[in-house]
Amino acid sequence: MSEADRPFTYLDAEAIAAASLNHTPYDYAFAAGAIDPKYKDEVLADAPRIPDRGSYGLPNLRRGPKFEAVIQDLLSVRFRRLIEEKFDMDLSGHPPVILMMGNTTGHYNEGYAHPDSKHKIITVILGFSREWPYERGRLRVLNSSDRDDYAFEFAPEFGRMLMFRVCDHSWHGFLPQKGPRMSLQLCFADNQSYVRSEYFRHGLSAFVKSVPGLRKVLEWAPK
């Protein structure tokens, strides 16, 4: 069996493949059940404990074996091939970088509209929130840099996956909402140096957030 044919442990290949590709306002696809809800309890039991706001790089996250199995699904050749087929492109030369967030404070600058770095080729966002009872805080595919000008939105609940091609107008964001908000972002980047710099930057941020006085300063930063 080739690596590309190796079955997933948790991802639902059929659900991801069946997600329709939309072209307005940019290329994106949404899979409501990229992971079957029946796996929610066992996967979340092994999920990282993220105490503060902001994003954390994969090397800084401690996780159990079942959550690690999801990570390995996402990093697999089979998943990359699904994304390549969806967007009709070759990602073999584009290394992945994985970041996670676990909480939001509700401050005005969280979830600000942005199109993603020019170093990112494809972005995949996978929800891991156990539930989302709020109207605000839903991730939005935006028509512009205005967070209220959206074409599509979804709650960042377990197993919901957004995939999009990064471009100069791939605006996305969410309205601030205080509470636990766990989601994972996997990006295929244009070079390994960018991956290293992202992990270094978020590793430094994780250290700063572990220092109480410095953490207060970071609470009002954009991310």
C-alpha positions as CSV (number, residue, x, y, z in Angstrom):
1,M,0.0,0.0,0.0
2,S,1.4,3.4,-1.0
3,E,1.4,6.3,1.5
4,A,-1.2,8.0,-0.7
5,D,-3.6,5.1,-0.3
6,R,-3.1,4.6,3.4
7,P,-6.5,5.0,5.2
8,F,-7.2,7.9,7.6
9,T,-7.6,7.2,11.3
10,Y,-10.2,10.0,11.8
11,L,-10.6,12.3,8.7
12,D,-13.5,11.5,6.4
13,A,-12.0,11.4,2.9
14,E,-15.4,11.2,1.2
15,A,-16.8,14.2,3.0
16,I,-13.7,16.3,2.2
17,A,-13.7,15.2,-1.4
18,A,-17.4,15.9,-1.8
19,A,-17.1,19.5,-0.5
20,S,-18.0,21.9,-3.4
21,L,-15.5,24.4,-4.5
22,N,-16.9,27.9,-4.6
23,H,-15.2,30.7,-6.6
24,T,-16.8,33.8,-5.1
25,P,-15.4,35.8,-3.4
26,Y,-12.4,33.5,-3.8
27,D,-11.8,29.8,-4.1
28,Y,-13.0,28.0,-1.0
29,A,-14.7,24.7,0.1
30,F,-16.4,23.7,3.3
31,A,-16.9,20.2,4.7
32,A,-19.4,20.1,7.7
33,G,-18.2,16.6,8.7
34,A,-14.5,16.3,7.9
35,I,-14.4,14.2,11.1
36,D,-17.4,12.1,12.2
37,P,-19.0,13.5,15.4
38,K,-18.9,10.0,16.9
39,Y,-15.1,10.6,17.5
40,K,-15.6,13.9,19.3
41,D,-15.2,12.7,22.9
42,E,-12.2,10.5,22.3
43,V,-10.3,13.1,20.2
44,L,-11.0,16.0,22.4
45,A,-9.9,14.0,25.5
46,D,-6.5,14.0,23.9
47,A,-6.6,17.6,22.6
48,P,-3.9,20.1,23.7
49,R,-4.7,22.3,26.7
50,I,-4.3,25.9,25.5
51,P,-4.5,28.2,28.5
52,D,-4.3,31.6,26.8
53,R,-5.5,33.5,23.7
54,G,-3.7,33.6,20.4
55,S,-2.1,30.9,18.2
56,Y,0.3,28.3,19.3
57,G,2.7,26.3,16.9
58,L,2.4,22.6,16.7
59,P,5.9,22.0,18.4
60,N,4.6,23.9,21.5
61,L,1.5,21.8,21.9
62,R,1.3,18.7,24.1
63,R,-1.4,16.2,22.9
64,G,-2.4,12.7,23.4
65,P,-2.3,9.8,20.9
66,K,-5.8,10.2,19.5
67,F,-5.4,13.9,18.7
68,E,-1.9,13.1,17.3
69,A,-3.6,10.7,15.0
70,V,-5.7,13.6,13.6
71,I,-2.5,15.6,13.1
72,Q,-0.9,12.7,11.2
73,D,-4.0,12.4,9.0
74,L,-3.6,16.1,8.1
75,L,0.1,15.8,7.4
76,S,-0.4,12.7,5.3
77,V,0.2,12.4,1.5
78,R,-3.4,11.3,1.2
79,F,-4.8,14.5,2.7
80,R,-2.4,16.6,0.6
81,R,-3.7,14.8,-2.5
82,L,-7.3,15.6,-1.6
83,I,-6.5,19.3,-1.4
84,E,-4.5,19.1,-4.6
85,E,-7.5,17.6,-6.4
86,K,-9.9,20.1,-4.9
87,F,-7.9,23.1,-6.0
88,D,-6.3,21.5,-9.1
89,M,-2.7,22.2,-8.1
90,D,0.5,20.5,-7.0
91,L,1.4,21.0,-3.4
92,S,4.3,18.5,-3.2
93,G,6.9,21.3,-2.9
94,H,5.0,23.3,-0.3
95,P,5.7,22.3,3.3
96,P,2.9,22.4,5.9
97,V,2.7,24.5,9.1
98,I,0.2,23.9,11.8
99,L,-1.1,26.4,14.4
100,M,-3.8,26.2,17.0
101,M,-5.9,28.5,19.0
102,G,-7.9,27.6,22.1
103,N,-9.4,30.7,23.6
104,T,-10.6,34.2,22.8
105,T,-11.0,37.1,25.2
106,G,-13.7,39.0,23.2
107,H,-11.5,42.0,22.7
108,Y,-12.3,44.1,19.6
109,N,-9.1,43.2,17.7
110,E,-9.5,39.4,17.8
111,G,-10.7,37.8,14.6
112,Y,-9.7,40.9,12.6
113,A,-10.2,40.6,8.8
114,H,-7.0,39.5,7.0
115,P,-6.3,37.6,3.7
116,D,-3.4,35.5,5.1
117,S,0.3,35.8,4.4
118,K,1.6,35.9,0.9
119,H,3.8,32.9,1.9
120,K,0.7,30.7,2.3
121,I,-0.6,28.8,-0.7
122,I,-3.6,26.9,0.7
123,T,-5.1,27.3,4.2
124,V,-7.2,24.7,5.9
125,I,-9.1,25.5,9.1
126,L,-10.5,22.7,11.2
127,G,-12.8,23.3,14.2
128,F,-12.3,21.5,17.5
129,S,-14.8,23.4,19.8
130,R,-17.0,21.0,21.6
131,E,-20.0,23.3,21.0
132,W,-20.6,26.9,19.8
133,P,-23.8,28.4,21.4
134,Y,-22.9,31.9,20.3
135,E,-24.0,34.0,17.4
136,R,-20.7,35.9,17.3
137,G,-17.3,34.2,16.8
138,R,-18.3,32.2,13.7
139,L,-15.6,32.1,11.1
140,R,-16.5,34.2,8.1
141,V,-15.5,34.1,4.4
142,L,-15.5,37.8,3.7
143,N,-16.2,39.8,0.5
144,S,-13.9,42.6,1.7
145,S,-11.9,43.7,4.7
146,D,-15.2,44.5,6.5
147,R,-16.1,41.7,9.0
148,D,-19.8,42.3,8.5
149,D,-19.5,41.9,4.7
150,Y,-19.5,38.1,4.5
151,A,-20.4,35.4,1.9
152,F,-20.4,32.4,4.3
153,E,-19.9,31.7,8.0
154,F,-19.7,28.6,10.2
155,A,-19.3,27.8,13.8
156,P,-15.8,26.5,14.7
157,E,-17.3,23.2,16.0
158,F,-15.6,19.8,16.0
159,G,-15.0,18.4,12.5
160,R,-16.0,21.4,10.5
161,M,-13.4,22.2,7.9
162,L,-12.8,25.3,5.7
163,M,-10.3,25.1,2.8
164,F,-9.3,28.1,0.7
165,R,-6.8,29.3,-1.8
166,V,-4.8,32.2,-0.4
167,C,-4.8,35.4,-2.6
168,D,-4.7,39.1,-2.1
169,H,-8.5,39.2,-1.4
170,S,-9.0,35.9,0.6
171,W,-10.4,37.9,3.5
172,H,-11.6,36.0,6.5
173,G,-12.2,36.7,10.2
174,F,-14.8,36.6,13.0
175,L,-16.6,38.9,15.3
176,P,-15.1,38.9,18.9
177,Q,-16.6,36.4,21.3
178,K,-15.2,35.5,24.7
179,G,-14.8,31.9,25.5
180,P,-13.1,28.6,24.6
181,R,-12.6,28.5,20.8
182,M,-10.4,25.6,19.7
183,S,-9.5,25.4,16.0
184,L,-6.5,24.2,14.0
185,Q,-5.0,26.0,11.0
186,L,-2.9,24.0,8.5
187,C,-1.2,26.0,5.7
188,F,0.8,24.8,2.8
189,A,3.6,27.4,2.6
190,D,5.9,28.5,-0.2
191,N,9.2,27.6,1.6
192,Q,10.6,25.8,4.7
193,S,12.2,29.0,6.0
194,Y,8.7,30.5,6.5
195,V,7.6,27.4,8.4
196,R,10.6,27.7,10.7
197,S,10.0,31.4,11.3
198,E,6.3,30.8,12.1
199,Y,7.2,28.1,14.6
200,F,9.9,30.3,16.1
201,R,7.6,33.3,16.3
202,H,4.7,31.5,17.9
203,G,7.1,29.6,20.2
204,L,8.4,33.0,21.5
205,S,4.9,34.2,21.9
206,A,4.0,31.1,23.9
207,F,6.9,31.8,26.2
208,V,5.9,35.4,26.7
209,K,2.4,34.4,27.5
210,S,3.7,32.2,30.2
211,V,5.0,35.3,32.0
212,P,2.1,37.0,33.8
213,G,3.2,40.6,33.4
214,L,4.0,40.2,29.7
215,R,0.8,38.2,29.0
216,K,-1.2,41.3,30.0
217,V,0.6,43.3,27.3
218,L,-0.1,40.7,24.6
219,E,-3.8,40.5,25.4
220,W,-4.3,43.7,23.3
221,A,-2.2,42.6,20.4
222,P,-4.1,41.8,17.1
223,K,-3.5,38.1,17.3
